[in-house]
Amino acid sequence: MEGGARQQLQVVRGRGTARMLFSGDLDLGSGPWFGSAIDGELAAAHDVIVDLSAARIADCTPIGILIRARDRAAAAGRRLEVLSPPPLFAG
């Protein structure tokens, strides 16, 4: 799935879990696409693993999206995990 010229997403689903590998730029422009992709997997009753090892974070937009997604996952009894956050997130 492509979010635009600079973003791509690969999703691997299995046993109630979706692993989402995002690559490219995550910023204000790609925020709606990024959030919708995560929401879609949560709505499908999946725990979600967000792998950001190939993502470039340009601003704080993805942080807010991930916080809201974590809250929605917890409210639904599901789990959201973030793997390989870029240095901006690790601080």
C-alpha positions in Angstrom: 0.0 0.0 0.0 1.3 3.4 -0.9 0.5 6.6 1.0 2.1 8.9 -1.6 5.2 9.3 -3.6 7.4 9.1 -0.4 5.6 6.5 1.7 5.0 2.8 1.6 3.4 0.3 3.9 3.7 -3.5 4.1 1.3 -5.4 6.3 1.8 -9.0 7.5 -1.2 -10.4 9.3 -1.4 -13.5 11.4 -3.1 -14.9 14.5 -4.8 -11.6 15.5 -1.7 -9.5 15.0 -0.8 -7.1 12.2 2.8 -6.1 11.7 3.0 -2.8 9.8 6.3 -1.8 8.2 6.2 1.9 7.3 8.9 3.3 5.0 9.5 6.8 3.8 8.6 10.2 5.2 6.1 10.5 8.1 5.0 14.1 8.6 2.0 16.4 8.6 1.3 15.5 4.9 1.3 11.8 5.4 -0.4 11.9 8.9 -3.9 11.1 7.7 -2.7 8.1 5.7 -0.5 6.9 8.6 -3.4 7.2 11.1 -5.9 5.6 8.8 -3.7 2.6 8.1 -3.3 1.9 11.9 -7.0 2.5 12.6 -7.9 0.0 9.9 -5.9 -2.7 11.5 -7.3 -1.9 15.0 -10.8 -2.0 13.6 -10.2 -5.4 12.2 -9.6 -6.6 15.8 -5.8 -6.9 15.4 -3.1 -6.2 17.9 -0.8 -3.9 15.9 3.0 -3.8 15.7 4.2 -0.6 14.0 7.8 -1.0 12.7 9.4 2.4 12.0 12.9 1.0 11.1 12.6 2.3 7.6 10.7 5.6 8.3 12.0 9.1 8.4 10.2 11.4 10.9 10.0 15.0 9.8 7.9 16.5 12.6 5.9 15.5 15.6 2.7 14.5 13.8 3.4 10.7 14.0 3.9 10.9 17.7 0.4 12.2 18.3 -1.1 9.7 15.9 0.7 6.8 17.8 -0.5 8.1 21.2 -4.1 8.3 20.0 -3.8 4.8 18.4 -2.4 3.4 21.6 -5.3 4.8 23.6 -7.8 3.3 21.1 -6.1 0.0 21.2 -6.1 -0.1 25.0 -9.7 0.9 25.2 -10.5 -2.0 22.8 -8.4 -4.5 24.8 -5.8 -4.7 22.1 -2.1 -3.9 22.0 -0.1 -1.4 20.0 3.7 -1.8 20.0 6.2 0.5 18.2 9.5 -1.1 17.0 12.6 0.7 16.0 11.5 4.3 16.6 13.7 6.9 15.0 16.0 9.0 17.2 13.3 11.7 17.4 11.1 9.2 19.3 13.8 7.6 21.4 14.7 10.8 23.4 
